[in-house]
């Protein structure tokens, strides 16, 4: 039974993480669904673009592994650039989400997209052993 549900659970995790990541990007880029900054420094603009398009690709399960790898790296950089200087403990420096995204996307990079992914329709290495 677990082998049947495992790709579906992975897909559910991929879709939800991608949607939340997409939301972070949309707030930065267009101020939706909440107020975003008026102007963006180049580094934040780059992060917003990666969050928006990476999140969308992860939700769709399209080019999932490269999008997840790039997103994981972005979150590692975000932690060390924006949070780690605020103290050792992630709960004190506000970096819990960045760490969690980093490792969730790293897992998706390694495990693949799971079920319900466009990568599975494309075939090739991206969809191997992830069909459900």
MOZI-V279679 format. One record per helix or strand of 3 or more residues. SS is the DSSP state (~ for helix, > for strand). FROM is the first residue (numbers start at 1). LEN is the number of residues. If there is no record, write none. Layout:
# MOZI-V279679
SS/FROM/LEN + SS/FROM/LEN
This chain:
# MOZI-V279679
~/2/29 + ~/42/19 + ~/64/23 + ~/90/4 + ~/96/16 + ~/118/5 + ~/125/3
